[in-house]
Amino acid sequence: MKIFKLLFVGTLFLALGCNEGYIDDISAVDPGPDETAPQITIKFPLEGTQLQVPEPVTSINIQFEVTDDIEINTISVKLDGTEITGFDKFPDYRKAILEHLYDNVTNGDHVLTITATDVDGKSTSESVNFNKALPYVPLYDGEIFYLPFDGDYLDLVSFQNATTVGNPGFAGESVQGLNAYAGAGDSYLTFPTDGLLKNEFSAVFWMKVNAVPDRAGVLVIGPTDPDNPTNMNNRTSGFRFFRENAGGMQRFKLNVGRGDGDSWFDGGNAADVDPTADEWAHFAFTISDTEAAVYINGIEATKGDFVGVDWTDCDVLSIMSGAPRFTGWNHLSDNSFMDELRLFDKALSLSEIQNIYQVESGNAPGYTPKYDGEVFYMPFEDDNTELVSGTAATEVGSPGFADGKVGRAYAGAADAYLTFPADGLQSAEFSAVFWMKLDADPDRAGILVMGPPDVDNADFPDVQNLRTSGFRFFREDASGMQRVKLNAGNGSADTWVDGGADADVDPTAGEWVHYAFTISGTEAIVYINGVEVQLSSFDGIDWTGCDVLSIMSGAPRFTEWNHKSDNSLMDELRLFNKTLTPQEILDIFNAES
């Protein structure tokens, strides 16, 4: 009886409600005239998307959105002119957000076309071109991971997708390719570290830094922290690369665990980036058994001794956040943009980092250094461009060009020489190799000089001769022969590397001669035609004040003894951030002879 009474009351209430106006009658609303054709937005693939997977046939998840002012009637999806699916039923008849997994994409170029028609018969089509390419082949020696962020989070080396946490997105801009990662609150990516952990490790990538939040994790491979499972900060293994506010700048730091503790690599203001500049910056860090270093835009920001990384319990790589393994100091998700992330199973050299930086920034013609440690190469092929950096030297006076040892060569002239910024060329070890065809007029000249200004003689440009830092490589008359000499400064004094008659060359022979010199922490050596002509003990070079490299003159930093412009020819100038061995010098000499 109770159930019956409840049903009766409910029915009576509904009847009364309808009659008494409690529920309005449904009435039609005129939608107005159908004025516009449907609008189509293709979200994936984008124009120029490349699918790079090992299988000859793969799938693609087509994603798009269609809107109309009145009502969508039909949608057709075609690949290369053939319809692969269609839609004619829509929960929201004015807006359709759709996707379709197509599993028969073969190698080659493809055209995706989406056509939408509304109920009035108006139709719109949009197309994008994409490509199913052969599998990605790593571009650089030791490259084991490459994440270009071109509309997905796929590592092209392992063909493994990242795990996404939160809602990271895409920037709509990039350094290279179609897109870049865009950070968001509480969002980041993770990858398993299988195959990534070796005795040596390097990472390179680009960021457009967002100062909000004012600190964040960037790349982290770290262990669990059993003592602080919700606030992890165990730094005895793995690494943590992160950023922090530094007086309005963003300072980047590297922390690496060695098993019994951790080591810090903090470059101070040398590792600062201005987040208000709204510019892409290139970052790199390297870890070996002897040192770790951080580089920004191809320039060393910090380097220090290190005994080797410990990888205990490091099973997760976090990208654009410190979470989940480095959260104790609030280095959480990063709202910045990231692009072109590459990982390596070796400690990259400075020249390798600079080459990647220049190639990806579009400032270099794509030259890949030919020799280990090569940071500078000027072939003088009718211009004075340095090919590693893509930077043109500054000309003083009117130097020219002539037939060279290989192709074309630099041709000296009176009061003429080249200068080049010294950034990125200075390291604890240094080497130079090049060819010359000597002209004995003038009878003395500077050849390569990287020295400091002589502040005590600042008002006298022809009396510059401070030799306590940098180096000076030059030639002088020696009873009709031309003798080359090297002078290098250790910070408090200078050392001479003078081979006497062994360093003489006959300028009347009209022949190309190969020169090389090396500077280390223990000695400096000069070579001619692959043969050592002088070795002198030396306790390490100091680079204080050495901001300019002069080519084919001592000016402006080494002029007091009249070692000015050289009328000789020069070709194939290469500089190195290492001490070349005698065999390496001989190999270069033989290869170019």
VOGU-3710 file (C-alpha; in Angstrom, 3 decimals, decimal comma):
1> mkifkllfvg> 0,000/0,000/0,000  2,868/2,412/0,769  4,418/1,835/-2,639  1,137/2,399/-4,399  0,512/5,644/-2,492  3,944/7,009/-3,416  3,459/6,229/-7,082  0,034/7,839/-7,048  1,295/11,015/-5,403  4,204/11,253/-7,848
11> tlflalgcne> 1,924/10,839/-10,830  -0,511/13,417/-9,466  2,344/15,886/-8,893  3,628/15,521/-12,443  0,148/15,966/-13,859  -0,509/19,067/-11,792  2,949/20,426/-12,568  2,401/20,231/-16,274  -1,012/21,877/-15,987  0,042/24,542/-13,508
21> gyiddisavd> 3,178/25,694/-15,406  5,871/24,037/-13,250  7,487/22,633/-16,453  7,468/24,775/-19,607  6,457/23,296/-22,912  9,424/22,776/-25,293  9,219/25,254/-28,128  11,260/25,458/-31,332  13,807/28,244/-31,803  14,594/29,490/-35,300
31> pgpdetapqi> 18,376/29,004/-35,808  18,469/31,696/-38,452  19,908/31,512/-41,960  22,788/29,154/-42,800  25,394/31,753/-43,784  28,824/30,077/-43,659  30,415/26,839/-44,772  31,939/24,511/-42,162  35,332/25,355/-40,640  37,969/22,587/-40,404
41> tikfplegtq> 41,040/22,476/-38,149  43,420/19,529/-38,662  45,284/18,911/-35,401  47,317/15,884/-36,507  49,130/15,271/-38,733  50,419/18,794/-39,264  51,785/20,088/-42,546  55,186/18,446/-42,991  54,816/15,808/-40,269  57,250/12,904/-40,650
51> lqvpepvtsi> 56,392/9,464/-39,333  59,654/7,627/-38,633  59,174/4,078/-37,403  61,021/0,835/-38,204  57,997/-0,909/-39,716  57,394/-0,459/-43,475  53,675/0,063/-42,737  52,430/2,004/-39,736  49,355/3,672/-38,287  48,433/7,305/-37,789
61> niqfevtddi> 45,879/8,781/-35,407  44,181/11,494/-37,457  42,751/14,251/-35,245  40,604/17,173/-36,396  37,768/19,526/-35,486  34,808/20,735/-37,602  32,423/23,576/-36,702  29,418/25,057/-38,489  27,069/27,943/-37,761  23,936/25,790/-38,152
71> eintisvkld> 24,503/22,050/-38,562  27,159/19,670/-39,879  25,752/17,077/-42,246  28,661/14,851/-43,354  32,451/14,607/-43,032  34,702/12,677/-45,395  38,329/11,746/-44,655  40,530/10,878/-47,645  44,133/9,748/-47,892  45,787/10,264/-51,255
81> gteitgfdkf> 42,372/10,717/-52,869  40,754/7,581/-51,425  38,147/7,855/-48,677  39,243/5,983/-45,570  36,325/6,925/-43,288  33,268/9,157/-43,033  30,945/10,594/-40,370  27,255/11,559/-40,496  26,133/11,441/-36,871  27,245/14,075/-34,367
91> pdyrkaileh> 26,249/14,503/-30,679  26,814/18,232/-31,096  25,575/19,110/-34,568  27,519/22,399/-34,673  30,898/21,122/-33,399  32,605/17,775/-33,984  35,930/16,866/-32,373  36,977/13,621/-34,029  39,841/11,220/-34,536  40,418/8,176/-36,677
101> lydnvtngdh> 43,164/5,566/-36,363  44,324/4,526/-39,817  46,694/1,558/-39,858  47,932/1,316/-43,450  50,391/4,188/-43,956  53,262/3,142/-46,235  56,629/4,787/-46,898  56,501/7,964/-48,958  54,602/11,247/-49,265  50,894/11,399/-48,446
111> vltitatdvd> 48,058/13,929/-48,659  45,298/13,938/-46,039  42,093/15,715/-47,111  39,075/16,343/-44,887  35,839/17,595/-46,431  32,858/18,785/-44,385  29,380/19,576/-45,722  26,577/21,347/-43,831  22,806/20,770/-44,135  22,518/23,594/-46,643
121> gkstsesvnf> 24,995/21,829/-48,958  27,914/24,202/-48,422  31,207/22,346/-48,378  34,800/22,996/-47,179  37,987/20,965/-47,673  41,357/21,200/-45,888  44,509/19,230/-46,746  47,919/18,602/-45,200  50,985/16,878/-46,614  52,910/14,408/-44,460
131> nkalpyvply> 55,505/11,719/-44,972  56,147/8,188/-43,781  59,946/8,186/-43,739  62,557/5,545/-43,225  63,608/5,030/-39,601  65,578/7,872/-38,007  69,345/7,410/-38,140  71,164/9,252/-35,315  72,946/12,311/-36,682  75,731/12,495/-34,117
141> dgeifylpfd> 78,282/10,082/-32,679  77,000/8,527/-29,448  73,393/9,757/-29,882  71,046/7,329/-28,100  67,859/9,401/-27,655  66,176/12,066/-29,799  62,896/13,762/-28,938  62,012/16,486/-31,508  58,515/17,221/-30,070  56,978/17,504/-33,551
151> gdyldlvsfq> 53,418/17,031/-32,405  54,130/13,957/-30,281  56,458/12,714/-27,509  58,154/9,919/-29,449  61,856/9,123/-28,988  62,943/8,455/-32,563  65,869/6,231/-31,580  63,891/3,700/-29,501  60,460/4,468/-31,076  59,068/4,660/-27,558
161> nattvgnpgf> 56,484/7,209/-26,473  56,881/9,159/-23,277  54,496/8,737/-20,391  52,675/12,027/-19,911  51,842/13,348/-16,464  49,239/16,112/-16,305  48,584/18,033/-19,505  51,750/19,127/-21,268  51,201/20,630/-24,689  52,918/22,045/-27,747
171> agesvqglna> 54,279/25,521/-28,283  53,181/26,281/-31,825  56,779/27,289/-32,573  60,143/25,567/-32,631  63,865/25,873/-33,218  63,674/23,064/-35,761  60,881/20,912/-37,071  57,173/21,485/-36,650  56,702/22,090/-32,953  58,185/22,155/-29,444
181> yagagdsylt> 57,187/21,002/-25,967  55,122/23,499/-23,963  55,157/23,069/-20,205  52,116/23,412/-17,965  51,358/23,290/-14,263  51,887/19,864/-12,677  52,813/18,429/-16,078  55,888/16,639/-17,408  57,128/13,575/-19,300  58,858/10,412/-18,126
191> fptdgllkne> 60,842/7,687/-19,906  62,354/4,480/-18,581  66,139/4,726/-18,438  66,836/1,334/-20,028  69,784/1,762/-22,396  70,482/5,374/-21,386  72,852/4,905/-18,439  76,553/4,615/-19,280  79,807/5,689/-17,637  79,633/8,857/-19,735
201> fsavfwmkvn> 76,502/10,901/-20,424  75,603/14,101/-22,271  72,410/16,001/-23,017  71,742/18,849/-25,454  68,492/20,739/-26,006  66,900/24,153/-26,524  64,668/26,090/-24,131  62,671/29,285/-24,262  62,689/30,056/-20,561  59,546/31,041/-18,678
211> avpdragvlv> 60,317/32,536/-15,263  57,011/31,254/-13,862  57,446/29,248/-11,741  60,681/30,861/-10,539  62,357/27,465/-10,109  61,840/24,140/-11,854  63,398/20,840/-12,776  64,508/20,494/-16,391  66,057/17,024/-16,742  66,347/14,568/-13,867
221> igptdpdnpt> 67,461/10,951/-13,560  67,527/10,224/-9,862  66,903/7,519/-7,267  64,003/7,052/-4,902  64,203/8,602/-1,440  62,809/6,048/1,039  63,273/8,481/3,926  61,185/11,153/2,175  58,825/9,358/-0,234  56,597/12,447/-0,685
231> nmnnrtsgfr> 59,419/15,008/-0,741  62,251/13,268/-2,564  65,791/14,684/-2,562  68,219/11,770/-2,595  71,225/13,066/-4,574  73,761/10,250/-4,127  73,183/8,888/-7,637  71,992/10,094/-11,023  71,828/13,783/-11,929  69,584/16,809/-11,559
241> ffrenaggmq> 69,657/19,683/-14,060  67,425/22,527/-12,952  66,919/26,291/-12,834  66,380/28,894/-10,100  65,718/32,617/-9,827  68,902/34,676/-9,492  67,995/38,350/-9,175  65,496/38,163/-12,017  67,698/35,949/-14,166  67,257/32,190/-14,333
251> rfklnvgrgd> 70,383/30,307/-13,230  70,952/26,740/-14,419  72,744/24,222/-12,206  73,837/20,590/-12,449  74,052/18,208/-9,500  75,497/14,705/-9,966  75,630/11,775/-7,542  78,838/9,791/-7,239  77,573/7,037/-4,905  78,993/8,338/-1,617
261> gdswfdggna> 77,712/11,877/-2,093  76,981/14,512/-4,720  78,915/17,181/-6,623  77,702/20,608/-7,726  78,430/22,392/-10,995  77,234/25,960/-10,569  78,566/28,566/-12,982  77,181/31,538/-11,082  76,189/34,397/-13,356  77,921/32,649/-16,281
271> advdptadew> 75,011/30,186/-16,146  72,303/32,863/-16,115  69,678/33,329/-18,838  67,354/36,331/-19,069  63,775/34,956/-19,163  62,409/38,311/-20,346  64,396/38,093/-23,590  61,848/35,630/-25,006  64,617/33,879/-26,944  65,576/30,263/-27,493
281> ahfaftisdt> 68,758/29,290/-25,615  70,825/26,160/-26,190  71,859/24,043/-23,187  74,258/21,148/-22,874  75,872/19,250/-20,038  78,396/16,428/-20,006  79,413/13,879/-17,363  82,542/11,715/-17,567  84,789/9,791/-15,173  86,985/12,875/-14,694
291> eaavyingie> 84,791/15,974/-15,018  81,348/17,430/-15,598  80,486/20,623/-17,444  77,561/22,860/-18,398  77,396/24,874/-21,637  74,982/27,620/-22,706  74,793/28,676/-26,352  77,986/26,758/-27,084  80,016/28,494/-24,348  81,283/26,776/-21,222
301> atkgdfvgvd> 79,385/28,048/-18,162  81,026/25,780/-15,603  83,348/22,786/-15,481  84,821/20,832/-12,594  86,557/17,637/-11,590  84,328/14,622/-11,024  84,994/10,963/-10,210  82,117/9,417/-12,173  78,348/9,084/-11,918  76,596/6,354/-9,935
311> wtdcdvlsim> 73,298/5,130/-11,434  71,937/3,134/-8,459  68,104/3,040/-8,452  67,898/5,494/-11,385  65,105/3,976/-13,440  63,155/7,086/-14,527  64,040/10,065/-16,719  61,922/13,132/-15,984  61,629/15,818/-18,648  60,617/19,366/-17,677
321> sgaprftgwn> 60,120/18,659/-14,005  62,049/17,453/-10,985  59,141/15,197/-10,084  58,958/12,495/-9,013  62,573/12,102/-7,768  63,712/15,703/-7,053  60,957/17,620/-5,295  62,403/18,466/-1,866  63,320/22,021/-2,873  60,216/22,608/-4,999
331> hlsdnsfmde> 61,873/22,078/-8,384  58,639/20,906/-9,948  57,146/21,314/-13,428  58,539/23,879/-15,857  56,240/26,101/-17,931  59,027/26,823/-20,424  59,277/25,529/-23,987  61,763/22,765/-24,911  62,904/21,528/-28,316  65,362/19,093/-29,934
341> lrlfdkalsl> 66,299/16,994/-26,872  69,193/14,608/-27,558  70,993/12,281/-25,125  74,406/10,665/-25,664  76,362/7,775/-24,168  79,596/9,798/-24,306  80,942/13,071/-22,941  80,597/15,450/-25,886  83,557/17,709/-26,640  83,140/21,464/-26,806
351> seiqniyqve> 83,513/21,353/-30,586  80,759/18,736/-30,884  78,427/20,842/-28,734  79,210/23,979/-30,725  78,577/22,158/-33,973  75,132/20,949/-32,827  74,318/24,448/-31,552  75,336/26,128/-34,797  73,697/23,595/-37,111  70,368/23,668/-35,257
361> sgnapgytpk> 70,365/27,455/-34,928  70,840/27,795/-38,680  74,010/29,848/-38,248  76,369/27,303/-39,778  76,542/25,673/-43,194  76,389/22,260/-41,560  80,133/21,637/-41,353  80,963/18,675/-39,123  84,431/18,924/-37,531  86,796/16,530/-39,256
371> ydgevfympf> 89,114/15,953/-36,300  88,582/15,280/-32,597  88,613/18,505/-30,580  88,337/20,775/-33,641  86,572/24,012/-32,631  87,542/26,305/-35,505  88,043/25,763/-39,249  88,712/28,502/-41,791  89,398/27,164/-45,319  89,524/30,657/-46,967
381> eddntelvsg> 87,434/29,601/-49,958  87,127/33,173/-51,244  85,620/34,253/-47,945  86,742/34,458/-44,342  83,936/32,470/-42,714  84,738/30,103/-39,863  82,725/26,969/-40,578  82,202/25,482/-37,087  80,407/28,586/-35,837  79,325/29,957/-39,213
391> taatevgspg> 80,800/33,324/-38,164  82,660/35,605/-40,569  85,936/37,124/-39,403  86,307/40,904/-39,240  88,596/42,245/-41,962  91,093/45,004/-41,205  92,486/46,674/-44,300  92,162/44,809/-47,597  93,319/41,191/-47,417  92,684/39,061/-50,491
401> fadgkvgray> 92,631/35,485/-51,800  94,897/33,339/-53,964  95,259/29,751/-55,099  95,791/27,687/-51,974  97,165/24,423/-50,717  93,586/23,140/-50,813  91,273/25,200/-53,001  91,710/28,881/-52,249  93,806/30,619/-49,576  94,127/33,874/-47,622
411> agaadayltf> 96,457/36,397/-49,284  98,065/38,909/-46,968  98,495/42,601/-47,721  100,089/45,592/-46,027  98,209/46,723/-42,902  95,670/43,949/-43,461  94,606/41,061/-41,234  91,592/39,294/-39,725  90,196/39,304/-36,194  87,816/36,808/-34,624
421> padglqsaef> 86,097/36,745/-31,194  87,878/34,395/-28,791  84,678/33,109/-27,118  84,620/29,317/-27,194  88,209/29,012/-28,416  89,957/29,088/-25,043  90,538/25,975/-22,973  93,217/24,542/-20,702  94,676/22,841/-23,773  95,039/24,461/-27,177
431> savfwmklda> 96,398/23,532/-30,613  96,598/25,172/-34,030  97,454/23,764/-37,471  97,692/25,569/-40,817  99,630/25,956/-44,071  101,678/28,983/-45,218  103,547/30,018/-48,354  106,004/32,544/-46,966  106,705/36,032/-48,275  109,871/37,461/-46,664
441> dpdragilvm> 108,595/41,020/-47,133  108,098/42,240/-44,476  110,968/40,406/-42,795  108,983/39,872/-39,576  105,245/39,490/-38,928  102,632/38,146/-36,580  100,859/34,977/-37,708  98,417/33,987/-34,946  98,001/36,030/-31,769  95,505/35,796/-28,921
451> gppdvdnadf> 96,805/38,199/-26,311  95,615/40,794/-23,778  95,591/44,580/-24,175  98,698/46,328/-22,813  96,913/48,704/-20,459  100,144/50,452/-19,452  100,501/51,517/-23,068  96,839/52,005/-23,869  97,517/55,254/-25,732  100,221/53,688/-27,890
461> pdvqnlrtsg> 98,828/51,103/-30,342  102,310/50,392/-31,709  103,656/49,562/-28,225  101,392/46,633/-27,300  103,467/43,835/-25,797  101,884/42,358/-22,656  102,843/38,677/-22,731  101,655/37,337/-19,359  98,572/35,667/-20,883  97,516/34,172/-24,206
471> frffredasg> 99,962/33,301/-26,992  101,882/34,865/-29,864  103,024/32,830/-32,879  105,163/34,863/-35,270  108,128/34,846/-37,688  111,406/36,772/-37,983  114,331/37,010/-40,379  117,239/34,704/-39,509  120,030/35,424/-42,002  117,674/35,160/-44,955
481> mqrvklnagn> 115,637/32,299/-43,516  112,312/32,838/-41,761  112,241/31,509/-38,183  108,935/30,872/-36,378  108,607/31,249/-32,597  105,880/30,713/-30,014  105,432/32,768/-26,826  102,793/31,865/-24,197  101,779/33,443/-20,866  100,900/31,580/-17,680
491> gsadtwvdgg> 99,351/34,526/-15,810  102,500/35,895/-14,177  105,205/35,371/-16,799  105,820/34,177/-20,355  107,625/31,185/-21,850  109,514/31,073/-25,156  109,348/28,118/-27,535  112,200/28,858/-29,963  113,618/26,034/-32,052  116,505/28,065/-33,467
501> adadvdptag> 117,669/26,854/-36,867  115,328/23,836/-36,644  112,438/26,286/-36,956  113,802/27,992/-40,102  112,158/27,876/-43,525  113,552/29,242/-46,786  111,052/31,859/-48,047  112,587/31,810/-51,533  111,545/28,181/-52,087  107,974/29,256/-52,863
511> ewvhyaftis> 106,585/26,114/-51,225  103,658/25,460/-48,929  104,816/24,699/-45,365  102,699/23,088/-42,634  102,870/24,622/-39,137  101,425/23,384/-35,863  101,776/24,259/-32,208  100,289/22,784/-29,047  99,889/24,121/-25,506  99,097/21,944/-22,479
521> gteaivying> 99,452/22,215/-18,714  103,002/20,857/-18,848  104,581/21,841/-22,180  104,324/23,776/-25,436  105,574/22,407/-28,765  106,102/23,745/-32,305  105,992/21,480/-35,405  106,958/22,128/-39,038  105,805/19,731/-41,752  104,748/17,225/-39,101
531> vevqlssfdg> 108,143/17,236/-37,342  108,729/18,594/-33,827  111,195/21,510/-33,890  110,985/22,668/-30,268  109,477/21,530/-26,966  109,525/23,780/-23,889  108,249/23,110/-20,389  105,196/25,204/-19,583  102,870/25,164/-16,578  99,586/26,125/-18,210
541> idwtgcdvls> 98,147/29,006/-20,202  96,248/31,953/-18,736  93,586/33,612/-20,902  93,048/36,836/-18,916  92,066/39,693/-21,222  92,391/37,550/-24,378  89,177/38,392/-26,172  90,476/38,676/-29,767  92,217/36,252/-32,109  94,345/37,989/-34,750
551> imsgaprfte> 95,091/36,098/-37,972  98,114/37,058/-40,100  99,227/39,971/-37,929  100,375/40,724/-34,403  98,069/43,747/-34,339  96,350/44,915/-32,290  97,855/43,155/-29,218  101,489/42,370/-30,227  103,028/45,325/-32,067  105,979/46,714/-30,091
561> wnhksdnslm> 108,587/44,640/-31,960  106,953/45,393/-35,313  105,325/41,981/-35,768  102,493/43,390/-37,823  100,701/42,230/-40,972  102,010/39,294/-42,994  102,011/39,329/-46,819  102,264/35,538/-46,946  99,521/33,108/-47,958  97,656/31,001/-45,354
571> delrlfnktl> 95,335/28,029/-45,844  93,353/25,406/-43,874  93,509/27,033/-40,434  92,162/24,766/-37,671  92,092/25,324/-33,892  91,524/22,642/-31,239  90,501/22,529/-27,578  92,994/19,746/-26,902  96,701/19,032/-27,206  97,143/17,268/-30,530
581> tpqeildifn> 99,517/14,311/-30,395  102,499/14,130/-32,784  100,656/11,383/-34,689  97,501/13,479/-35,036  99,548/16,391/-36,388  101,334/14,089/-38,816  98,006/12,603/-39,935  96,600/16,079/-40,700  99,802/17,024/-42,545  99,698/13,864/-44,660
591> aes> 95,960/14,114/-45,347  96,277/17,672/-46,678  99,639/17,293/-48,455
//
